[in-house]
Amino acid sequence: MEYKKRCQWCGEPYIAHKMTTLYCSKECWDKAYRAKLRQKKREEQRMEVESAFPVIESIGHKDFLSPSEAAKLLGVGKTTMYRYMEQGLIKVLRTPAKTIVRRSDLEALFENPPVYIKRNNCKTRMEGETYTMHDIMKKYKVSKRVAERRIDKFDIPKIMHGRNVSYKCADIDKYFNELTEDLNSDFYYTVEEVMEKYNMTHQAVVAFARRHNIPRKTRSKIVYYSKAHIDSVKATGEKLDPLFYTYQEIRDKFGFNKDQINYYMHTYHIERKKRGVFTLVRREDFDRIIRERMNGSITIAELNAKIEEGQEVRAEKERLENPFEIVPYSDDGLEQDDGNYGKVPGYISAEEIAERYKQNKKWVHYLTRTKRVPRVQKAGFLFYDEKVVDELFSKYTSVDNITEWYTCDDIEQKYNMTAVARRSFTHRHNIPTKKEYGITYYSKVHVDYAKNPGIQYADEYYTIDQIVDIYRVGKNTVYNAIRHYKVPSLKDGNFGVYLKTAIDKIFKDKKRPEQQ
């Protein structure tokens, strides 16, 4: 339906499709809607003004008022009125039923009012005795964040002037004066100097200093980092440790080369420690040795003689007390070849391990070293704890009652499998294995059964594939017949076989001629 109508906003005629349509377009509808909102708001304001007069009239000349009536009489909010009452500016009487304000007390407020002082929006403070935050930032050339952090750190008390905050000059000067002191460039780097010396970006310098907790100072918004700490971390990979030398520090201080430093380290047994790829030397011990050498109190020959004598005495004593010694593991490579040089109770040589478990000697050395098998040394040869060895090498022993084995190549060729498939298959079916002289063998019986689960029931039972092949029927026909005649079956995991005599009786007419 179409209706000729006139827009109630712009007055233009238009064609409407509904009787309720009032405007010719969305634009006119929006304008009319906004005009209604404005009119509604004006009405509410007018009603609010008019509603105030009856309240004032209702108060009239009452001598006692409620807080709400007193607030309206003064032209303030109810919350402000309660604040005046709390501050003691207006006297009130509070009874269990209500709170009463005397009208005469309100009028008395204006009899002797304090002198009017123009409000100053700037921060009021006592000149020369307090600093504002702006004064601190300007005098010490720091950002607001730095100033606030330092104030919080030293717990400097605040002085409140309404909403404005200031601080005593003495307190600020006490904790901020160090920010005006000049820094010695011999002990500090700027960020730009670190970037140039170590070829780093600005972001990398900041992250590096934060990660290693490098001490820093700020002067006029310029950050300085401790030179000693940065150089130490860059040189040694560790924080500065005053108790230890680095090799570079010894070379710079004494003019020694690396071989000379190593000679002193090994000869005098100076304490040292490793930090990554760097070696740190006990500063006190090294300085003492150098002083003794310089003073001539002891010669290298004398020291070597004492060391050798002491070592010989200790070695002889240990040899008499212990015919063999426990040898710690190191990463120096493979151990010496073991021979049959006597027996150590409870221990076994590497040759005996290799012969007993049919393993390569190199593999025995590798496995015992990797697994940290306890070992002892006798006559210069190594022996291993027999109990630990038996537990470690037990998986390499042959499985009882298994006489036939496949190699890896045999399985891959017979069943057309890749090396990955073969490893996955043997692991999934938990095939018994053994390893002799580095070659892995798998149980032939277990592999064949895992590949053909019905092989052990072949004399009395058919598989589904065998029934289909012999009687030339579909699988659905076989399954239907099995369910209908309830053929006896055996289940081995997910694999099923079915009794031959029952199947032959059901499908006797469908058997292939060559199989009859």
C-alpha positions in Angstrom: 0.0 0.0 0.0 1.1 3.6 -0.7 -0.1 6.7 1.2 0.5 10.3 0.4 1.7 12.0 3.5 3.5 15.2 4.6 6.7 15.0 6.7 6.1 16.3 10.3 9.7 17.7 10.4 10.4 19.4 7.1 6.8 19.6 5.7 7.7 18.1 2.4 5.2 15.6 0.8 6.3 12.0 0.3 4.9 8.5 -0.4 4.7 6.2 2.7 4.2 2.5 2.8 2.8 2.4 6.3 0.1 4.4 8.1 2.4 4.9 11.1 5.3 6.6 9.1 5.7 10.2 10.2 9.0 11.4 8.5 10.1 11.3 4.9 13.7 10.2 5.6 16.1 8.9 8.3 17.7 12.3 8.4 14.4 14.0 9.4 13.7 11.2 11.9 17.1 11.9 13.6 16.5 15.6 13.8 13.1 15.2 15.2 14.5 12.7 17.8 17.2 15.1 18.9 14.7 17.9 19.2 12.6 15.7 21.5 15.6 15.0 23.7 16.4 18.7 24.0 12.8 19.5 24.9 12.7 16.8 27.5 15.9 18.1 29.1 14.5 21.7 29.3 11.3 20.3 30.9 13.4 18.5 33.5 15.4 21.6 34.3 12.2 23.7 34.6 10.6 21.1 36.9 13.7 21.0 39.1 13.7 24.8 39.5 10.0 24.9 40.3 10.3 22.0 42.8 12.8 24.1 44.8 10.3 26.8 45.7 7.8 24.5 47.6 10.7 23.2 49.6 11.8 26.6 50.7 8.2 27.5 51.4 7.8 24.3 53.4 10.7 25.4 55.6 9.1 28.7 56.2 10.3 30.2 59.6 10.9 26.8 61.3 13.4 27.2 64.2 14.7 23.6 63.9 15.7 21.9 60.6 16.8 18.6 59.4 20.3 18.4 57.6 18.5 18.1 54.3 16.4 21.2 54.9 19.5 23.1 56.2 21.5 22.1 53.1 18.7 23.4 50.8 18.4 26.6 52.8 22.2 27.2 52.4 22.1 26.1 48.8 24.7 23.3 49.2 24.6 19.5 48.8 23.6 17.1 51.6 27.1 15.6 51.7 28.7 19.1 52.0 26.3 19.8 54.9 27.4 16.7 56.8 31.0 17.7 56.2 30.4 21.1 57.8 28.7 19.3 60.7 31.7 16.9 61.1 34.2 19.8 61.1 32.3 21.6 63.8 31.4 24.6 61.6 27.7 24.1 62.3 26.3 23.0 65.7 23.9 20.1 65.6 21.9 17.9 68.1 21.9 14.2 67.3 19.2 12.2 68.9 18.5 8.5 68.5 15.6 9.4 66.2 17.0 12.2 64.1 19.7 15.0 63.7 18.5 18.6 64.3 20.1 21.8 63.2 19.1 25.1 64.8 18.2 27.9 62.4 19.7 30.5 64.6 23.1 28.7 64.4 23.0 28.9 60.6 22.2 32.7 60.8 25.0 33.2 63.4 27.6 32.0 60.9 27.3 35.3 59.1 27.6 37.6 62.2 31.4 37.4 62.6 32.7 35.7 59.5 36.5 35.5 58.9 38.1 38.0 56.5 37.7 36.9 52.9 41.0 35.9 51.3 41.2 35.4 47.6 42.0 31.8 46.7 45.4 31.2 45.0 45.4 28.3 42.6 49.2 28.1 42.7 50.9 25.9 45.3 51.0 27.8 48.6 54.2 27.3 50.5 56.6 29.1 52.7 59.3 30.7 50.6 62.8 29.5 51.3 61.6 26.6 53.6 59.9 24.1 51.2 60.3 22.9 47.7 57.5 21.9 45.3 58.0 19.1 42.8 58.6 21.6 40.1 61.3 23.3 42.2 63.1 19.9 42.8 63.0 19.0 39.1 64.3 22.4 38.1 67.1 22.6 40.7 68.5 19.1 40.4 67.6 18.6 36.7 65.8 15.3 37.2 62.5 14.0 35.8 59.4 13.7 38.0 59.7 10.0 38.0 63.3 10.0 39.3 62.4 12.6 42.0 59.4 10.6 43.2 61.4 7.4 43.3 64.1 9.0 45.4 61.6 10.6 47.7 60.0 7.1 48.3 63.4 5.5 48.7 64.5 7.8 51.5 60.9 8.3 52.9 61.0 12.1 52.8 58.0 13.4 54.6 55.4 15.4 52.7 53.8 18.8 53.6 50.2 19.0 52.5 48.5 22.3 51.6 45.0 21.2 50.6 45.7 19.2 47.5 49.1 20.6 47.0 52.3 18.8 48.2 55.7 20.3 49.1 58.8 19.1 50.9 61.2 20.6 53.4 64.3 22.1 51.8 66.6 20.5 54.3 65.3 17.0 53.6 65.5 17.4 49.9 69.0 18.9 49.9 70.3 16.1 52.2 69.3 13.3 49.8 69.5 15.2 46.4 72.8 17.0 46.8 74.8 14.1 45.5 73.0 14.5 42.1 74.9 17.8 41.6 78.3 16.2 42.2 80.5 15.7 39.1 81.3 12.1 38.3 84.9 11.0 37.5 84.9 9.9 33.9 87.7 7.4 34.8 85.2 5.3 36.7 82.0 5.7 34.7 80.7 5.2 31.2 77.9 7.0 29.5 75.5 4.9 27.4 77.1 6.3 24.2 80.6 5.3 25.3 79.4 1.7 26.0 77.7 1.6 22.6 80.9 2.7 20.9 83.4 0.5 22.8 81.4 -2.7 22.7 79.5 -2.1 19.4 76.1 -2.3 21.1 72.8 -0.7 20.4 71.2 1.6 23.0 68.5 -1.0 23.8 71.2 -3.7 24.2 73.1 -1.5 26.7 70.1 -0.9 28.8 69.1 -4.6 28.8 72.7 -5.7 29.6 73.0 -3.3 32.5 69.6 -4.4 33.9 70.4 -8.1 33.5 73.8 -7.8 35.3 72.7 -5.2 37.9 75.4 -2.8 36.8 75.6 0.2 39.3 74.5 3.5 37.7 74.1 7.1 38.5 72.1 9.9 36.9 73.3 13.4 36.4 71.1 16.0 34.5 69.1 13.1 33.0 72.3 11.5 31.7 72.8 7.9 32.9 76.3 6.7 33.9 77.3 3.1 34.4 80.2 1.7 36.5 83.2 1.2 34.2 84.7 -1.5 36.4 81.6 -3.6 36.5 80.9 -3.4 32.8 84.5 -4.2 31.8 84.5 -7.1 34.3 81.3 -8.7 33.0 82.4 -8.2 29.4 85.8 -9.7 30.1 84.9 -12.6 32.3 81.2 -13.2 31.9 80.8 -12.7 35.6 80.2 -9.8 38.0 83.3 -8.1 39.4 84.9 -10.3 42.1 87.7 -8.5 44.0 89.0 -11.7 45.4 90.1 -13.2 42.1 92.3 -12.2 39.1 91.5 -13.0 35.5 94.3 -14.1 33.3 94.1 -10.8 31.5 94.5 -8.8 34.7 97.6 -10.9 35.7 99.1 -10.3 32.2 98.5 -6.6 32.5 99.8 -6.3 36.1 102.8 -8.6 36.1 103.6 -8.9 32.4 103.4 -12.7 32.4 102.3 -14.7 29.4 99.7 -17.6 29.6 102.4 -20.3 29.9 104.0 -18.5 32.8 100.7 -18.1 34.6 99.9 -21.8 34.1 103.3 -22.7 35.5 102.7 -20.8 38.7 99.2 -22.2 39.0 100.3 -25.8 38.8 103.5 -25.5 40.7 102.1 -23.6 43.7 98.6 -25.1 43.6 96.9 -21.7 43.7 93.1 -21.8 44.1 91.2 -21.1 41.0 87.7 -21.5 39.6 86.0 -21.7 36.2 83.4 -19.3 35.0 82.3 -20.4 31.6 85.4 -20.3 29.4 87.3 -18.1 31.8 89.6 -19.1 34.7 89.7 -16.9 37.9 92.8 -17.0 40.1 92.7 -16.4 43.9 94.2 -12.9 44.2 95.6 -13.3 47.7 97.5 -16.5 46.9 98.9 -15.3 43.7 100.2 -12.1 45.2 101.8 -14.0 48.1 103.6 -16.4 45.8 104.9 -13.5 43.7 106.1 -11.7 46.8 107.9 -14.8 48.1 109.6 -15.3 44.7 110.6 -11.6 44.5 112.0 -11.8 48.1 113.9 -15.0 47.3 112.5 -16.7 50.4 112.0 -20.0 48.4 113.2 -21.2 45.1 111.3 -23.1 42.5 113.8 -26.1 42.9 113.2 -26.2 46.7 109.5 -26.0 46.2 109.5 -28.7 43.6 111.6 -31.0 45.8 109.1 -30.5 48.7 106.1 -31.1 46.5 107.6 -34.3 45.0 108.7 -35.6 48.4 105.3 -35.0 49.9 103.6 -36.6 46.8 105.8 -39.7 47.1 105.1 -40.1 50.8 101.3 -39.8 50.2 101.4 -42.2 47.3 103.3 -44.9 49.3 101.0 -44.5 52.2 97.9 -44.8 50.0 99.4 -47.9 48.2 100.0 -49.7 51.5 96.6 -48.8 53.0 94.6 -49.4 49.8 95.7 -52.0 47.2 93.4 -50.2 44.7 91.9 -46.8 44.5 88.5 -45.4 43.4 89.0 -43.4 40.2 86.8 -40.4 39.5 85.4 -39.9 36.0 86.8 -37.2 33.7 86.3 -36.2 30.1 89.8 -37.2 29.0 88.6 -39.8 26.6 88.5 -43.7 26.7 90.3 -45.5 29.6 93.3 -47.7 29.1 92.8 -51.3 27.9 92.2 -53.6 30.8 94.0 -57.0 31.1 93.9 -59.9 33.4 96.1 -58.5 36.1 94.6 -60.2 39.2 91.1 -59.9 40.6 89.4 -57.3 42.8 86.6 -58.8 44.9 83.2 -57.6 43.6 84.7 -56.0 40.5 85.1 -57.0 36.9 87.4 -55.9 34.1 86.2 -54.5 30.7 87.5 -57.5 28.9 85.4 -59.8 31.1 82.3 -57.6 30.5 82.8 -57.7 26.8 83.3 -61.5 26.8 80.3 -62.2 29.1 77.8 -60.0 27.3 79.3 -60.4 23.8 79.9 -56.7 23.4 82.6 -54.6 21.8 85.2 -53.4 24.2 84.8 -49.8 22.9 81.1 -50.0 23.7 81.8 -51.3 27.2 84.1 -48.3 27.9 81.6 -45.9 26.5 78.6 -47.2 28.4 80.4 -47.6 31.7 81.7 -44.0 31.4 78.3 -42.6 30.4 76.5 -44.3 33.2 79.2 -43.5 35.7 79.7 -47.2 36.8 81.7 -47.2 40.1 85.3 -48.3 39.3 88.6 -48.9 41.0 92.2 -48.9 39.8 94.7 -51.7 40.5 98.2 -51.9 39.0 97.2 -49.2 36.6 94.2 -51.0 35.2 90.4 -50.4 35.8 87.8 -52.7 37.3 84.0 -52.0 37.5 81.4 -52.8 40.1 80.0 -56.2 39.1 76.5 -55.7 40.5 76.1 -52.4 38.7 77.5 -54.0 35.5 75.1 -56.9 35.6 72.1 -54.6 36.1 73.3 -52.3 33.3 74.2 -55.0 30.7 71.3 -57.4 31.6 69.3 -56.2 28.5 72.1 -57.6 26.3 71.7 -61.2 27.5 69.9 -63.8 25.4 66.3 -64.5 26.2 65.7 -68.0 27.4 64.1 -70.6 25.1 64.7 -68.5 22.0 67.0 -70.1 19.5 66.1 -68.4 16.2 66.8 -64.7 15.6 66.3 -62.1 12.8 68.8 -59.4 12.1 67.6 -55.9 11.2 68.2 -56.6 7.5 66.3 -59.9 7.6 63.1 -58.2 8.9 63.4 -55.3 6.5 63.9 -57.6 3.5 61.3 -60.3 4.4 58.5 -57.9 5.3 59.5 -55.0 3.0 59.9 -52.5 5.8 62.1 -49.4 6.3 64.4 -49.0 9.2 62.1 -46.6 10.9 59.1 -48.9 10.4 61.1 -51.8 11.7 62.1 -50.0 14.9 58.5 -48.8 15.4 57.1 -52.3 14.9 59.5 -54.1 17.2 59.0 -51.5 19.9 55.2 -51.5 19.6 55.0 -55.3 19.9 57.7 -55.5 22.5 59.8 -58.0 20.5 62.5 -59.7 22.6 66.0 -58.5 21.5 69.6 -59.1 22.1 72.8 -57.3 21.1 76.0 -59.0 20.3 79.2 -57.2 19.2 77.2 -54.2 18.1 74.6 -56.1 16.1 70.9 -56.2 17.2 68.9 -59.4 16.9 65.1 -59.9 17.2 63.2 -63.1 18.1 62.1 -64.8 14.9 59.0 -66.5 16.6 57.8 -63.2 18.0 58.3 -61.2 14.8 56.4 -63.8 12.7 53.6 -64.1 15.1 53.2 -60.3 15.4 53.0 -60.1 11.5 50.7 -63.2 11.2 48.8 -63.5 14.5 46.8 -66.6 13.4 49.8 -68.7 12.5 49.7 -70.7 15.8 46.0 -71.7 15.2 46.4 -72.7 11.6 45.6 -76.4 12.2 42.1 -76.0 13.6 41.0 -72.4 12.7 40.5 -70.2 9.7 41.1 -66.5 9.4 38.5 -64.3 7.6 40.9 -63.9 4.6 41.3 -67.6 4.4 37.6 -68.2 4.3 37.1 -65.6 1.6 39.8 -67.1 -0.5 38.7 -70.8 -0.1 35.0 -70.4 -0.5 34.9 -67.4 -2.9 32.4 -65.4 -0.8 32.4 -61.8 0.4 33.4 -60.7 3.9 29.9 -59.5 4.7 28.6 -63.0 3.8 31.2 -64.6 6.1 30.4 -62.2 9.0 26.7 -62.8 8.6 27.1 -66.6 8.6 29.4 -66.4 11.6 26.8 -64.4 13.6 23.8 -66.5 12.3 25.3 -70.0 13.0 27.3 -68.8 16.1 30.6 -70.2 14.8 33.1 -71.0 17.7 36.0 -68.5 17.6 39.1 -67.4 19.4 40.1 -63.8 20.0 43.8 -62.8 20.3 43.8 -59.0 20.9 42.0 -57.5 17.9 42.6 -60.7 15.8 39.9 -63.4 15.5 40.0 -67.0 14.1 37.1 -69.4 13.5 36.7 -73.1 13.8 37.4 -75.0 10.6 34.8 -77.8 11.0 32.0 -75.3 11.5 33.0 -73.1 8.5 33.4 -76.2 6.2 29.9 -77.4 7.2 28.4 -74.0 6.4 30.2 -73.3 3.1 30.7 -77.0 1.9 28.9 -76.3 -1.4 30.9 -73.2 -2.3 34.4 -74.7 -1.9 36.7 -74.4 -4.8 37.2 -77.5 -6.8 41.0 -77.6 -6.4 40.5 -77.4 -2.7 37.9 -80.2 -2.4 
